Structure formats: C-alpha cells, structure tokens
C-alpha cells in the first residue's frame, strides 16, 4: 500500500465550480491508480485529501481527471493539482489553469517542461500528439480581409474556445463599463446633434471628466510646436519618426524656398533632421458619414532635433506631388498662426489614423493573435516555450474578436466617425501588412534603422531598449535550462513547426520580410521568443496607454476631417473648427477613447502572473530574477519621471499589461 496526499485548487469565480464529483487517476512509471470520485471542488479554495493505493506508482507522470455528469452540468475551472507520495522529494505539480468541460477524461502532465528529446522512453509522445491534434480542431485559423495576417476562426466571442474567453471579473467589468458609456453617449450625444461648434472652446464640453494630468496639459498646450514634435518621440504613436538620410523625394521645394532648402540641408549634415512620412495614406478613399464627404491626406513633416532634446517642426507638406498638378503647398512655423495650426491639425488627424490602424491594431493586437493561435496549434503544454509564452495570451483572442465585430466592422465605430472608415481602414491595414518586417518588431533593430538609438529625449526608445534587454535576458535564461546547444534547437520538430506556423501560415508567408521559417540556434530562438513577448506586452502598451492622454482633447487627434486640406494660408479659426469633427463625432471619439484607454481594473502587469506552468526551482528562480529586474526598471523610471516636465510611463513595467486584453 502507498499513501498519497492530493491538493486540488479551483478558480475563485462563482462559475468555476461544477457541482459534480470529479474522478481522479494517478499515473506513474510503475502503474496507474483510480482514486475514485472523492473530489468535490469548492470555489476559490483548495481541496485536500489522502488516498491509499495498492502499489507504489513510482515517479508520477500524469494526473487524469473526469468530471461526472449531473443534472446541471457546469464547467469547472481547475487551476492545478499537487500530489505528494512516498519517497517523493516534495510535491509533484500538475498545472491546468483551464476549464474542464463535459465528461471526457482530461490528462494533466507533471509540470516539468520537456521537449521531444527530453522524453527518451516516449512516455509522453502519445499525449503530446493527441493534445495537439485536439488543439488544432479547436484553434482554427479564420479569415477576415484579403491581404491581412490571419485571425482565429470565429466571428463572435461565443465562437471562441472557452479557455480564451473573458473570465467572470473581466467580462463583468467590460460589459458594465461599455453599457455605461453607451448610456451616457445616448443621452449626451443626442443633444450634440442640435449643436454646432463655433469656436475651439466649444470642444471643452466634450473634454472628459476624470481626465489625466497629461490630457489637461495637452488641452492647454496643443498649439505649441514643442508639444507637436514631442508626440513623435513619446506620444501615442512613437513608431513613425525616423532620422533623415537624405531629403525625401516626395518633398517639393518650389522656387523661392532656397533658404528653407539650405536650412534643411544644414540640419541633414548635422544629423539633426528627422521626418514623419504619412505616405501610407496616399490615395486612400475617404469615408462618407451621413451623406457628408470626409477627407484624408498624406502629410510629410520635417523636424529638427535641438541640442536641448526638443523636436521642432520645420515644414509640413500636406499633399503629395501629382503629375500635371501645381506643386503642393508647404506650411512653415512663420506662416500665419491659424494656417500653421490647421496644417499641424491635419498631421495630428493623419497620425490618429496610422496610430490606431498600423501601430495599435496591426502591430499590437493582430500580431499578438497570430503568435497566440500558432502557439496553441503547434506547442503542447509540456513544451518549455509554450509554458514561457502562455501567460501572454490571456484574453487576446476575445478582445480582438470584439474589435473586428464592433470597431472596424461594417457600420462599426470606424465607419461611423473616422475619416478612413468604410473601406479605407482596410486599405491601410493591407498596405501596412505588406510592410511588416521582423526587424521592426525588435527594438534594437527598429531604433537603429530609424536612427533613434542616440536620441536621449526619446524616452520610448530608451525604455523600449531597456525593457527588451530585460525580456531577452529572461528568455535566454529560461531557454538555457532546456536547450543546451544549437543542435537541440534545430532538432526540436515541435519548435520548428511552431516557427513555420507563425511565419508561413499566420503571417501569410512573411519570410521575405525577415521572419524566420526555422530556428537553427539558441540565439535565434531567444530573439524570436523575445519578439513574441515584447509584442504581446510592451509593444501594445506603448500604443495603447497614451490614447486617453493624447486624444481626450479632440483637436489634438481628430478622428476625421470634414473639410479638404487648405490651399491657401488665409485661414480663420472657423476654418479650423469646420474642419474638425462635429460635436457628435467628437463625443463618440471621446467616449470610446476613454472606454478603451482607461486603466484596466482587471490587470496583470508584465511578469506578475500567478499561474505556475513550470515545475522545479530553476524556472521559478529565473522568473523571480525577471520580476526583480522589472521592479528595478520601474523604480528607475519613477525617479526619472520625477524630474521630467512630461513624464513618460507607457513602458513602465508596472503599467505594461502581461497580454493584449483591451
């Protein structure tokens, strides 16, 4: 006879308890024992009991469980099972962290991460194959729009696997918060229909209560050139700015602008000339909202970096040159104030389009979804890279499904109020997808390519590099526990299948843009996994967290423009107001910016997940070191920000969410 002590942890949700008795089997090297239906899970509690079995099972390999049917058959959220037996050096941990549905038998392997080669007796071979076969039936690739990277199959959240849906607390917060903003929008938005904005001050009534300190600063200083330039470095969309290597070909300097050319070339030679090129918007068909034409243009902004770190605009070209047409107008800081302000407002509206579609949706949400689906389809739960990545996929599939069905869908928010809605947004996403490169997802390469490595006033750049380094060291330490050579990486068939699934399937053949289709060394594996984690956490945070700060004051980030770009510099304040969204459009923009940009009450910060997917002290020590480095960086940013006029917090580890959840 052998005695075993079993501990079973159940999720805290009221819906996590099935009311059924659960049957358990312990499976070891020397045999299998049915311990019967002794388990009745309790919400948020740990159930502990002892069992006697007729033989010593040896090293425990699996726990199998089966939830027997009752009249009211509810799902059970099992967190983990721990078993201690005779001769054991502590407990054997069997991580679950998922819903147990129906009355089928579920097998949970012991939590020691194993590659295929770590299983010389093939004890887990069949389990791995069956798990992946089942996962590929459940996690299927879908299709949204031609020319885009692939989403998970399913048009509504209810089409998704239960394990990728919001849990009770997240679902309740999301649903109640959305209901509140829609109610407020219905009440206040109705009044906006009868009102017109006659001055910029009229947008004060749209400015949200509970605004952030930075949003207030933006409202006060949005006309300043310094704040305009700062946003390219550290605003909601820091992904567009690059150092100029030459004067852009699309910049047209007509006769009479020789002094401007001289100044631009002087800054170019000094290495202080930068550009923000919105050519991705060129030729995009603008939206028609309630029978009224909206407008889109493709600006080009040239800026100079001053010795004090300020980035100041030198010239704005709104239209691109066209054959047979007059040269595009150039707007300068020396122009009449209203003309210069309208030109900058056009740039801010264009930046809103590329930020939301290219930097936020595509590079954050959709890219994270590709990584998540590929991982679920190709890496079994025993695999060390699965265990490393799985905390970073929480809620991503549901929030993306909601985005496709409400924000960028037909008659969604983009169609209702955004100048690139009704098809233009899809065109932009397709163009941006064609330009996705692997280097652009790895901050050391991206910042080098854009000439920002030495720009000290780029706090996004500084923090992205530092956070990438911390993530990369974490990955290197974890990978080093399970892959002792480059050959071990090359010889892992599951790892290679996963890499191909990401690049060839999810990204629709992105190997010609640098994404790998195989992993042949430890260094290459670490870089790829670091890219995955950074994308699902920091990259999304850098594009998500600034929305309320920078777009709460509508003139600083208009969702649409209702008049064409100016063809004269004789501009009045009324021309600016008439170009901005009307009050109803502005309220809708503010409402959803506030809802989606708010700090999430159900939030897990980077590296702070509680799930224990790895067994053994070594992985836990690696995770602890990761958390310590993140905490040190958090403190450094806190100290730095105390001395800054405009604190930059979007890559502060305590603010970065562990996955894309909103």
C-alpha positions in Angstrom: 0.0 0.0 0.0 1.1 3.6 -0.7 -0.4 6.8 0.7 -0.7 9.9 -1.5 -1.8 13.4 -0.5 -3.7 15.3 -3.2 -4.4 19.0 -3.2 -6.7 20.5 -5.9 -7.1 24.3 -6.4 -10.2 25.7 -8.1 -10.6 29.1 -9.5 -12.3 31.9 -7.4 -15.1 32.6 -9.9 -18.6 31.7 -8.7 -18.9 29.9 -12.1 -15.8 27.8 -11.6 -17.5 25.1 -9.5 -19.3 22.4 -11.4 -21.3 20.8 -8.5 -20.1 17.4 -9.9 -17.9 14.9 -8.3 -14.6 14.6 -10.0 -12.8 11.2 -10.5 -9.0 11.2 -10.4 -6.4 8.7 -11.6 -2.7 8.9 -10.6 -0.4 7.7 -13.4 3.2 6.8 -12.6 6.2 5.0 -14.0 5.0 1.7 -12.4 1.3 1.9 -13.0 -2.0 3.7 -12.7 -4.4 4.0 -9.7 -8.0 5.1 -9.8 -8.6 7.1 -6.6 -12.3 7.4 -7.2 -14.8 10.2 -7.0 -13.5 11.8 -3.9 -13.1 15.3 -5.2 -15.9 17.9 -5.0 -14.4 21.3 -6.0 -15.1 24.4 -4.0 -14.9 27.9 -5.4 -11.6 29.7 -4.8 -10.5 27.0 -2.4 -8.0 24.2 -2.2 -9.4 20.7 -1.6 -7.1 18.3 0.2 -7.5 14.6 0.8 -5.4 11.5 1.3 -5.7 8.2 -0.7 -4.3 4.7 -0.3 -3.4 2.8 -3.4 -2.4 -0.8 -3.7 1.0 -0.2 -5.1 3.8 2.3 -5.3 3.4 4.1 -8.6 6.9 5.4 -8.8 7.6 8.9 -10.3 4.3 10.4 -11.1 3.8 11.3 -14.8 0.2 12.3 -15.1 -3.0 13.1 -13.3 -6.2 12.1 -15.2 -9.5 13.5 -14.2 -13.1 13.2 -15.3 -16.0 15.4 -14.2 -19.0 13.1 -14.0 -22.3 14.4 -15.3 -25.1 15.5 -13.0 -28.5 17.0 -13.9 -27.0 20.5 -14.1 -23.6 20.0 -15.8 -21.4 23.1 -15.3 -17.8 23.7 -16.4 -15.0 23.5 -13.8 -12.1 25.9 -13.7 -9.2 23.8 -12.4 -6.0 25.7 -11.5 -3.7 23.0 -10.5 -3.3 19.6 -8.8 -0.4 18.8 -6.5 0.4 15.3 -5.3 2.8 14.1 -2.6 3.6 10.4 -2.3 6.0 8.0 -0.7 9.7 8.7 -1.4 8.9 12.0 -3.2 11.2 15.0 -2.9 8.3 17.3 -2.3 5.1 17.6 -4.3 4.6 16.8 -8.0 2.8 19.8 -9.6 0.2 19.3 -12.4 -0.7 22.7 -13.8 -4.1 23.1 -15.5 -5.4 26.7 -15.5 -8.2 26.0 -17.8 -11.9 25.0 -18.0 -12.8 21.3 -17.7 -15.8 20.8 -19.8 -18.1 17.8 -20.5 -17.4 14.4 -19.0 -14.4 13.3 -21.0 -11.1 12.3 -19.5 -8.5 15.1 -19.2 -4.8 14.3 -18.8 -2.5 16.7 -17.0 1.2 16.0 -17.3 3.6 16.8 -14.5 4.8 20.4 -14.8 8.4 19.7 -15.7 8.9 21.3 -19.2 10.1 18.7 -21.8 11.0 18.9 -25.4 10.6 15.8 -27.5 14.2 14.8 -26.9 13.7 15.1 -23.2 11.4 12.0 -23.4 13.7 9.2 -24.4 11.2 6.5 -23.3 8.4 8.2 -25.2 6.3 8.3 -22.0 4.6 11.5 -23.2 4.7 11.0 -27.0 1.1 9.9 -27.4 -0.1 12.6 -25.0 1.7 15.4 -27.0 0.3 14.1 -30.3 -3.3 13.8 -29.0 -3.2 17.2 -27.3 -2.0 19.0 -30.5 -4.5 17.1 -32.7 -7.3 18.2 -30.4 -6.0 21.8 -30.2 -5.8 22.1 -34.0 -9.5 21.2 -34.1 -10.4 23.8 -31.5 -8.0 26.6 -32.5 -8.6 27.1 -36.2 -7.3 29.9 -38.5 -10.0 32.2 -39.8 -10.1 34.8 -42.4 -11.1 38.5 -42.1 -9.9 40.5 -45.1 -7.7 39.6 -48.0 -4.1 40.7 -47.7 -4.1 40.7 -43.9 -2.5 38.4 -41.4 -4.8 35.6 -40.1 -7.1 35.8 -37.1 -8.5 32.9 -35.0 -11.7 31.5 -36.5 -14.9 32.9 -35.1 -17.0 36.0 -35.7 -18.2 36.4 -32.1 -16.7 35.7 -28.7 -19.1 32.8 -28.3 -17.4 31.1 -31.2 -14.1 31.0 -29.4 -12.8 28.2 -27.1 -13.9 28.7 -23.6 -10.4 28.9 -22.4 -9.7 32.1 -24.4 -12.9 33.9 -23.3 -13.1 36.6 -20.7 -13.5 35.2 -17.2 -16.2 36.4 -14.9 -14.4 39.5 -13.5 -13.2 40.7 -16.8 -16.5 40.1 -18.6 -18.4 41.9 -15.9 -16.1 44.9 -15.9 -16.1 45.1 -19.7 -19.9 44.7 -20.1 -20.9 47.1 -17.3 -18.4 49.8 -18.4 -19.5 49.5 -22.0 -23.2 49.7 -21.0 -22.4 52.9 -19.0 -20.6 54.7 -21.8 -23.3 53.7 -24.3 -26.0 55.1 -22.0 -24.1 58.3 -21.5 -23.5 58.6 -25.2 -27.1 58.1 -26.0 -28.1 60.9 -23.6 -25.4 63.4 -24.3 -24.9 62.5 -27.9 -28.5 63.2 -28.8 -28.1 66.8 -27.6 -24.9 67.2 -29.7 -27.0 66.7 -32.9 -28.6 70.1 -32.4 -25.4 71.9 -31.5 -22.6 73.2 -33.7 -19.1 74.1 -32.6 -18.4 77.7 -33.4 -15.1 78.0 -31.7 -12.3 75.8 -30.4 -13.5 76.4 -26.9 -16.8 74.6 -27.7 -14.8 71.3 -27.6 -14.4 71.9 -23.9 -17.8 70.4 -23.4 -16.5 67.1 -24.9 -13.4 67.1 -22.7 -13.9 64.1 -20.3 -14.3 64.2 -16.6 -11.7 62.1 -14.9 -9.1 63.3 -17.4 -5.5 62.6 -16.8 -2.9 65.3 -15.9 -1.3 64.9 -19.2 -4.6 65.2 -21.1 -5.1 68.5 -19.3 -1.6 69.6 -20.3 -2.4 68.7 -23.9 -5.5 70.8 -23.9 -3.6 73.8 -22.6 -0.5 73.4 -24.9 -1.7 71.6 -28.0 -0.8 74.6 -30.2 2.8 74.6 -29.1 5.4 73.4 -31.7 7.4 71.7 -28.9 4.4 69.5 -27.9 3.6 68.8 -31.5 7.2 67.5 -32.0 7.3 65.7 -28.7 4.5 63.4 -29.7 6.5 61.8 -32.5 9.1 60.9 -29.8 6.9 59.9 -26.9 3.3 60.2 -27.7 0.6 57.7 -28.6 2.4 56.7 -31.8 6.2 56.8 -31.5 6.7 54.3 -34.4 6.7 56.8 -37.3 9.6 59.1 -36.7 13.0 58.4 -38.4 16.2 60.3 -38.9 16.6 61.6 -42.4 19.4 60.2 -44.5 18.6 62.5 -47.4 15.9 65.0 -48.3 12.8 62.9 -49.1 12.0 62.5 -52.8 8.4 63.5 -52.2 9.3 66.8 -50.6 8.8 69.5 -53.2 10.7 72.7 -52.6 9.5 75.2 -55.2 11.3 78.3 -56.3 11.5 80.9 -53.6 12.3 78.4 -50.8 16.1 78.4 -51.2 16.6 79.5 -47.6 14.4 76.6 -46.4 16.4 74.1 -48.5 19.7 75.5 -47.1 18.3 75.1 -43.5 17.1 71.6 -44.2 20.5 70.5 -45.7 22.3 72.1 -42.8 20.3 70.1 -40.3 20.7 67.0 -42.5 24.5 67.3 -42.4 24.4 67.8 -38.7 22.4 64.6 -38.2 19.6 66.5 -36.6 17.0 66.3 -39.4 14.0 64.0 -38.8 10.9 63.1 -40.8 7.4 61.7 -40.3 6.1 60.4 -43.6 2.4 59.5 -43.9 2.6 58.2 -47.4 0.8 55.1 -46.3 -2.3 57.3 -46.5 -1.7 58.3 -50.1 -4.8 57.6 -52.3 -6.9 56.1 -49.5 -10.5 56.6 -50.2 -12.0 58.8 -47.5 -15.2 58.0 -45.7 -18.7 59.5 -46.3 -20.5 59.9 -43.0 -24.2 60.6 -43.0 -24.0 61.7 -46.7 -21.2 64.1 -46.0 -17.7 63.7 -47.5 -14.8 63.4 -45.1 -11.2 63.9 -46.1 -7.8 62.2 -45.8 -4.3 63.3 -46.9 -0.8 62.1 -46.6 1.4 64.7 -44.9 5.2 64.8 -44.8 6.7 66.6 -41.7 10.3 67.6 -41.5 11.6 68.3 -37.9 14.9 69.3 -36.3 16.3 68.0 -33.1 17.7 70.8 -30.9 20.6 70.4 -28.6 18.2 70.6 -25.6 16.3 67.5 -27.0 13.3 69.3 -28.2 12.0 68.2 -31.6 10.6 71.1 -33.6 8.7 71.1 -36.9 10.4 72.9 -39.8 8.0 72.3 -42.6 4.7 70.5 -43.3 3.7 69.3 -46.7 0.1 68.1 -46.7 -0.5 66.8 -50.2 1.8 64.6 -52.3 3.0 65.9 -55.6 0.9 64.8 -58.6 1.8 64.8 -62.3 0.2 67.7 -64.1 -0.9 69.4 -60.8 0.5 72.5 -59.1 3.2 71.7 -56.5 1.8 71.0 -53.0 1.8 73.8 -50.5 4.3 74.0 -47.8 3.4 75.3 -44.3 6.0 76.8 -42.1 6.2 78.0 -38.5 6.5 81.5 -39.8 3.1 81.3 -41.5 0.0 83.0 -40.0 -0.8 81.2 -36.8 -4.1 79.7 -37.9 -2.7 78.4 -41.2 0.2 76.7 -39.3 -2.2 75.4 -36.7 -4.5 73.9 -39.3 -1.5 72.2 -41.0 -0.5 70.7 -37.7 -4.0 69.6 -37.0 -4.1 67.7 -40.3 -0.9 65.9 -39.3 -2.4 65.0 -36.0 -5.5 63.6 -37.7 -3.3 61.6 -40.1 -1.3 60.3 -37.1 -4.6 59.2 -35.4 -5.3 57.0 -38.5 -1.9 55.3 -38.6 -1.6 55.0 -34.9 -5.0 53.2 -34.5 -4.6 51.0 -37.5 -0.9 50.3 -38.1 0.8 50.7 -34.7 -2.1 49.7 -32.3 -4.4 47.3 -34.2 -2.0 45.6 -36.6 1.4 45.6 -34.8 -0.2 45.1 -31.3 -3.5 43.2 -31.4 -3.4 41.3 -34.6 0.3 40.3 -34.4 -0.2 39.0 -30.8 -3.2 36.9 -32.0 -1.1 35.3 -34.7 1.5 34.3 -32.1 -1.2 33.0 -29.8 -3.0 30.9 -32.3 0.2 29.4 -33.7 1.4 28.5 -30.2 -1.9 26.8 -29.3 -1.8 24.8 -32.6 1.8 23.7 -32.5 3.3 23.6 -29.0 1.9 21.1 -26.4 1.5 22.1 -22.8 4.7 20.2 -21.9 6.8 22.3 -24.2 9.1 24.9 -22.4 8.3 27.6 -25.0 4.6 27.0 -24.6 4.9 27.4 -20.8 7.0 30.5 -21.3 4.5 32.2 -23.7 1.1 31.1 -22.5 0.7 33.8 -19.8 1.0 36.4 -22.5 -2.1 35.3 -24.5 -4.7 36.0 -21.8 -7.9 37.4 -23.3 -6.3 38.4 -26.6 -8.5 36.3 -28.8 -11.7 37.7 -27.4 -10.7 41.3 -27.4 -9.6 41.0 -31.0 -12.8 39.3 -32.0 -14.8 42.1 -30.4 -12.6 44.7 -32.2 -13.3 43.1 -35.6 -17.1 42.9 -34.8 -17.6 46.4 -33.4 -14.7 48.8 -34.1 -13.5 48.0 -37.7 -16.6 46.1 -38.9 -19.2 47.3 -41.4 -21.2 50.0 -39.5 -18.7 49.8 -36.7 -17.1 52.8 -34.9 -14.6 53.4 -37.7 -17.4 53.6 -40.3 -19.4 56.0 -38.1 -16.8 58.6 -37.2 -13.4 58.0 -38.7 -12.3 59.5 -42.0 -10.7 56.2 -43.1 -13.7 54.1 -42.3 -16.0 52.4 -44.8 -13.1 50.6 -46.5 -10.2 53.0 -46.3 -9.1 51.4 -43.0 -8.9 48.0 -44.6 -6.7 49.5 -47.4 -4.4 51.0 -44.9 -4.1 47.7 -43.0 -3.3 45.8 -46.2 -0.6 48.3 -47.1 0.8 48.2 -43.6 0.7 44.4 -43.6 2.8 44.3 -46.8 5.4 46.4 -45.0 5.7 44.4 -41.7 9.3 43.4 -41.2 10.9 41.3 -38.5 13.4 44.0 -37.6 10.7 46.5 -36.9 9.4 44.2 -34.1 12.8 44.1 -32.4 13.5 47.4 -30.7 17.3 47.3 -31.1 17.0 46.9 -34.8 14.0 49.1 -35.3 15.5 52.0 -33.4 18.8 51.6 -35.2 17.0 51.6 -38.6 15.1 54.7 -37.6 18.2 56.5 -36.3 16.9 56.9 -32.8 19.4 55.0 -30.7 21.2 58.1 -29.5 18.2 60.4 -29.1 18.1 60.9 -25.4 14.8 62.7 -25.5 13.2 59.6 -26.9 12.0 58.1 -23.7 10.1 55.5 -25.7 13.4 54.5 -27.3 15.3 54.3 -24.0 12.6 52.4 -22.2 11.9 50.0 -25.2 15.6 49.1 -25.3 15.9 48.6 -21.6 12.7 46.5 -21.4 13.7 44.5 -24.5 17.0 43.7 -22.7 15.2 42.5 -19.5 12.8 40.3 -21.6 15.7 39.0 -23.7 17.8 38.0 -20.6 14.7 36.3 -19.1 14.2 34.3 -22.3 17.9 33.5 -22.6 18.0 32.1 -19.0 14.8 30.1 -19.5 15.8 28.7 -22.9 19.2 27.8 -21.4 17.5 25.5 -19.0 16.1 23.3 -21.8 18.3 23.8 -24.8 22.0 23.1 -24.2 23.2 23.6 -27.8 22.2 24.9 -31.2 21.7 21.3 -32.3 19.0 20.9 -29.6 17.1 23.8 -31.1 17.4 22.5 -34.7 16.3 19.0 -33.7 13.1 20.1 -32.0 10.3 19.3 -34.5 7.6 21.0 -32.5 9.6 24.2 -32.2 10.2 24.2 -36.0 6.6 23.6 -36.8 5.6 26.4 -34.5 8.0 28.8 -36.2 6.7 27.9 -39.6 3.1 28.2 -38.4 3.8 31.8 -37.3 5.6 33.0 -40.4 4.2 30.9 -43.3 0.6 30.5 -42.1 -0.4 33.2 -39.6 1.7 35.9 -41.3 0.9 34.6 -44.7 4.4 34.0 -45.9 6.5 36.8 -44.2 9.9 35.1 -44.7 10.7 37.6 -47.4 10.5 40.3 -44.8 12.9 38.7 -42.4 10.6 36.5 -40.3 12.2 33.1 -39.8 10.7 29.8 -41.1 13.1 27.8 -39.0 15.2 28.3 -35.8 18.7 27.0 -36.0 20.4 28.3 -32.9 19.8 29.3 -29.3 20.4 32.9 -30.1 17.9 32.9 -32.9 15.3 31.2 -30.8 15.8 33.7 -27.9 15.4 36.6 -30.3 12.2 35.2 -31.8 10.7 34.4 -28.4 11.7 37.8 -27.1 10.0 39.4 -30.0 6.8 37.4 -29.2 6.8 38.5 -25.6 7.7 42.1 -26.3 4.9 42.3 -29.0 2.3 40.9 -26.7 3.2 43.2 -23.8 5.4 46.3 -24.2 4.7 47.0 -27.9 1.0 47.0 -27.4 1.3 49.1 -24.2 3.3 51.8 -26.0 0.5 52.2 -28.5 -2.4 51.7 -26.1 -1.7 53.5 -22.9 -1.4 57.0 -24.4 -4.8 57.2 -26.0 -6.7 59.0 -23.3 -3.7 61.4 -22.7 -3.3 62.5 -26.3 -6.8 62.1 -27.8 -9.1 63.3 -25.0 -8.6 66.8 -26.3 -10.2 66.3 -29.7 -8.3 69.0 -31.7 -5.0 67.2 -30.9 -6.1 63.9 -32.5 -9.2 64.4 -34.7 -10.7 61.1 -35.8 -11.9 62.8 -39.1 -11.5 66.0 -41.1 -14.7 67.5 -42.6 -13.0 69.9 -45.0 -10.3 69.3 -47.6 -6.7 70.4 -46.8 -6.2 74.1 -47.2 -5.0 75.5 -50.5 -4.4 79.0 -49.0 -2.8 80.4 -45.9 -5.7 82.7 -45.4 -7.2 80.6 -42.6 -9.5 81.6 -39.8 -10.4 79.8 -36.6 -13.7 79.0 -38.1 -11.9 77.2 -40.9 -10.2 75.1 -38.3 -13.4 74.4 -36.4 -15.3 73.5 -39.6 -12.5 71.0 -40.5 -12.6 69.2 -37.1 -15.2 66.5 -36.2 -18.6 67.9 -35.3 -19.6 67.7 -31.7 -21.4 64.4 -32.1 -18.4 62.8 -33.8 -16.2 64.3 -31.2 -18.2 62.8 -28.4 -18.2 59.3 -29.9 -14.4 59.6 -30.3 -14.0 60.8 -26.7 -16.4 58.1 -25.4 -14.6 55.2 -26.9 -11.1 56.6 -26.4 -11.9 56.9 -22.7 -13.5 53.4 -22.5 -10.7 51.7 -24.3 -7.8 53.8 -23.0 -8.8 53.7 -19.3 -6.6 51.8 -16.8 -7.9 48.3 -16.5 -9.1 47.2 -13.1 -8.6 43.6 -14.0 -5.0 43.9 -15.0 -1.9 41.7 -14.6 1.4 43.6 -15.0 4.3 42.2 -17.0 5.8 39.2 -15.4 3.4 39.2 -12.4 1.2 36.3 -13.4 0.3 33.9 -10.6 0.0 30.7 -12.8 2.8 28.2 -12.2 3.3 26.4 -15.5 6.8 25.3 -14.7 7.7 22.8 -12.0 11.0 22.9 -10.3 13.1 25.6 -8.6 15.2 26.6 -11.6 12.4 28.1 -13.7 11.0 29.8 -10.6 14.3 31.4 -9.9 14.5 32.7 -13.5 11.0 34.2 -13.2 11.9 35.8 -9.8 15.0 37.4 -11.4 12.9 38.7 -14.2 10.5 40.2 -11.7 13.3 41.8 -9.8 14.8 43.4 -12.9 11.3 44.7 -13.9 10.9 46.2 -10.4 14.3 47.9 -10.6 13.4 49.4 -14.0 10.1 50.6 -12.6 11.8 52.4 -9.8 14.3 54.0 -12.2 11.5 55.3 -14.4 9.7 56.7 -11.3 12.9 58.6 -10.3 13.5 59.8 -13.9 9.9 60.9 -14.3 10.0 63.0 -11.1 12.5 65.3 -12.9 10.6 65.5 -16.2 8.3 68.1 -17.3 6.2 65.5 -19.2 6.6 62.0 -17.5 6.7 59.0 -19.9 5.1 56.0 -18.3 3.8 53.8 -21.2 6.7 51.3 -20.9 6.9 51.4 -17.1 6.8 47.7 -16.2 4.0 48.1 -13.6 1.9 49.8 -16.3 2.6 47.3 -19.1 0.0 44.5 -19.2 1.1 40.9 -19.4 -1.0 40.4 -22.5 -3.2 42.2 -25.0 -6.6 42.4 -23.2 -8.1 45.7 -24.2 
